[in-house]
Amino acid sequence: MARLSLSLDKRTVKNGMMPIRLRINHKGTSAYVGTGVEVEEQYFNAGSLYDPIHKKAYMAIEKRDAVSRFVRQFDEFLADVERSELSRMTANNIKERVCGQVPVATHTYAREATDTDFVAFFETYGESRRTDKTRESYAYCAKVLRLYCAERGLRTLTFVDIDYARLVDFARWLSETKSPATRHMFESYVRAAYRDGQKRRLVCRDRDPYYDYSIAPVPLKDIECLTAKQMHALMTYEPKLAGLQMGRDVALMSFYLCGHNLIDLYEMGKPKDGACKFVRHKIEQRYKREVKIQIEPEMKELVEKYKGDGMLLKFKATYPNYDGFRHKIAHRLRELSADIGFEVSMPRIRRTWATIAGELECPDRVIDKSMGHVDKTVKDVSYEKYDWGLTAKWNRKIINHIKFIKS
């Protein structure tokens, strides 16, 4: 009796993935057939013909279905063929007979738009995002999508179901329960997944609803930050509890480093020549220019207090999971806010540095470079090298302005 098995063709690696091939063994002969599906090696299970792909693999649902349909053609042939005829065949004969009916080495996992479950695809797409925080946001959005489908009586939401009317209805439904910022974020996530589906030929570009539909922007509102007097109060605040002290110190360290984000503090390596040199985590995939911020005496005191081994700070060694660290600091800052009498958060600290810099008439170019913004003009991108001494000069001026302000 012929035997079927699946394996990876490790001779060919493209984008970190290897082709899955079907092996036919029969009467001492063997033959290989490409399934047209590729997968990461760590997500391949050779022991199963019909469930060979782990759910964490990119497009796992579509690829698993494609492999299953491909294998089933061979299984059905072997079940239906006369035993006497099969006994005269080699593995290559079986391959030739079945492959005359099955398209081989094509993207068979690209199912028709009419039966591709968009929400399932959205979940897979979300799991492939780069950062834990983004994957977490996509997972939450997927739950909201399923709730929307349930409330609208949709058993499945396919790609072809997503048209102009559906997008308008989804936006209206989100607006009833979510903030404008969350509504905008979820709509942007849906659009990103839909666009990726287009690239994978899961839906025809002629159906693109975003040709007519535009995601409404988040309405602008007043910038929320601390006043100079509040920042002075935070700088001179002496909490009695260790947890509150840690929250205050992290907020101040962000301020002393021109308002840089918590994850940059968490990931920051050892200083060089008395300065922190790093690429902002948020944009490191598309922008590799370093930020260079001189360590001022106030920052140096805190660095000594929280000094890390091989890192600027000890937080990554203490909290191996960034999400755990982020939640801990958010909790500490909420406690701190209640104790000091005004809201303190990492985004507010970042905006406070920029706002005070603006009030002191710091040049926009200095603010943008100090905060790690991407260069935008031709001059800034290609011609004029930035003098980081300007950042040191203005950061010192801003710290002194807060430090010696009259209460």
Beta strands, then each sheet from edge to edge (+ up, - down):
strand 1: 3-8
strand 2: 17-26
strand 3: 29-40
strand 4: 275-278
strand 5: 291-294
sheet 1: 1+ 2- 3+
sheet 2: 4+ 5-
end
